Amino acid sequence: MIMINDEYKVDNDDICYTLYERKVTKEGKENWKVISYHKTIQSALKKYRDLNIKKLTRSGEVIQINDLIGKLIAEDNRVLEELRKCSTNQN
């Protein structure tokens, strides 16, 4: 399993990669909701990236393209670092 952050994770089996989003009920119970299934880890991470863009842009605030690009690059770098850690721990 790859923890992208506190809200998203990717798990896999022999068939596909599954992107999950953490949901908390009114009672405070934590559940992981399936967002999508993917053939490759790259497509699962692309879906996460697309969701991240939607979250950044739907707030109603105007965001400059350079700010959006900067935030996406920073998040991409953070995710890549997590993937490196997973790779190093498996070796």
C-alpha positions in Angstrom: 0.0 0.0 0.0 1.1 3.5 -0.8 0.0 6.3 1.5 -0.2 9.4 -0.6 -1.2 11.6 2.3 -3.7 11.4 5.2 -6.6 11.5 2.8 -5.6 9.3 -0.1 -3.9 5.9 -0.6 -3.3 3.4 -3.4 -3.4 -0.3 -2.9 -3.0 -3.1 -5.4 -3.6 -6.7 -6.1 -2.6 -8.9 -9.1 -5.2 -7.2 -11.3 -5.2 -3.5 -10.6 -4.3 -0.5 -8.5 -7.1 1.0 -6.4 -7.2 4.7 -5.3 -9.0 5.3 -2.0 -10.1 8.4 -0.2 -10.5 8.6 3.5 -14.0 9.5 4.8 -15.0 10.2 8.4 -18.6 9.7 9.4 -20.5 12.0 11.7 -19.8 9.6 14.5 -16.1 9.9 13.9 -15.6 6.5 12.3 -13.0 6.4 9.6 -13.7 4.6 6.3 -11.8 4.3 3.0 -13.9 4.8 -0.1 -12.9 3.4 -3.4 -12.4 6.3 -5.9 -11.2 4.4 -8.9 -9.4 1.3 -10.3 -6.4 1.5 -12.6 -4.2 -0.7 -14.7 -1.0 1.1 -13.8 0.3 3.0 -10.8 0.9 6.0 -13.2 -2.8 6.2 -14.0 -3.8 5.9 -10.3 -1.4 8.8 -9.5 -2.7 10.8 -12.5 -6.3 10.4 -11.1 -5.1 11.6 -7.7 -3.4 14.6 -9.4 -6.6 15.4 -11.3 -8.6 15.3 -8.0 -6.0 17.5 -6.4 -6.4 20.1 -9.2 -10.2 20.0 -8.8 -9.9 20.6 -5.0 -7.5 23.5 -5.6 -9.7 25.2 -8.2 -13.2 24.7 -6.8 -12.8 26.7 -3.7 -14.2 29.8 -5.4 -11.0 31.6 -5.1 -9.1 32.8 -8.2 -5.8 31.0 -8.4 -3.0 32.1 -10.8 -1.7 29.5 -13.1 1.8 29.9 -11.8 0.6 29.3 -8.3 -1.3 26.2 -9.4 1.7 24.8 -11.2 3.9 25.5 -8.2 1.5 23.7 -5.9 1.3 20.7 -8.3 5.0 20.4 -8.6 5.5 20.5 -4.9 2.8 17.8 -4.4 4.3 15.7 -7.2 7.7 15.9 -5.6 6.2 14.9 -2.2 4.5 11.9 -3.7 7.6 10.8 -5.6 9.6 11.0 -2.4 7.0 8.7 -0.7 7.3 6.3 -3.6 11.1 6.3 -3.2 10.7 5.5 0.5 8.4 2.6 -0.4 10.9 1.3 -2.9 13.8 1.6 -0.5 11.9 -0.2 2.3 11.1 -3.1 0.0 14.8 -3.7 -0.9 
